[in-house]
């Protein structure tokens, strides 16, 4: 079973693909400061490419930009939670971006009694900042990004921060990308090596 770690995220995404050219993608949706993002807002992207980079990749620049934006929106929504929020509200933000299999797993995990009870007792609210650190695997119908997230947890006993890295797997459905997996990066999907 995939282990999901809670993170409330404001997301800045940068993807750099080397070999003589570079593709830089920065998502900006709902921010006054560069690199600061709110999960509930819409998005737009700006990109620059090296000459001929599209022909070297198994996905187009537009597809990569779309997938990067989705990964960022998903991680932002995935980690945004409040102790007094209904799990159904939380899931409504996630399921449109998730594969059916991941959505089912998220439904099972969102209502875990021990976690919910502890968050309510602590009045826990999570917020974070995340960046796409690397593209671990770029295939025609799947991508795996490594996302680094710094999370701030506010509770009745104080504030603490933690940093986590996640492997986010996206699958192309023929029309759009869906998130099909989220795991700690050290345990996560390495990509299709075959």
Buried (B, 14 or more C-beta within 10 A) or exposed (E): EBEBBBBBBBBBBBBEBEEEBBBBBBBBBEBEEEBEBEBEEEBEBEBEBBEEBBEEBEBEBEBBBBBBBBBBBBBBBBBBBBBEBEBEEBBEBBBEBBBEEBBEBBBEBBBEEEBBEEBEEBEBBBBBBBBBBBBBBBEEBBBBBBBBBBBBBBBEEEEEEEEBBBBBBBBBEEEEBBBBBBBBBEEBBEBEEE
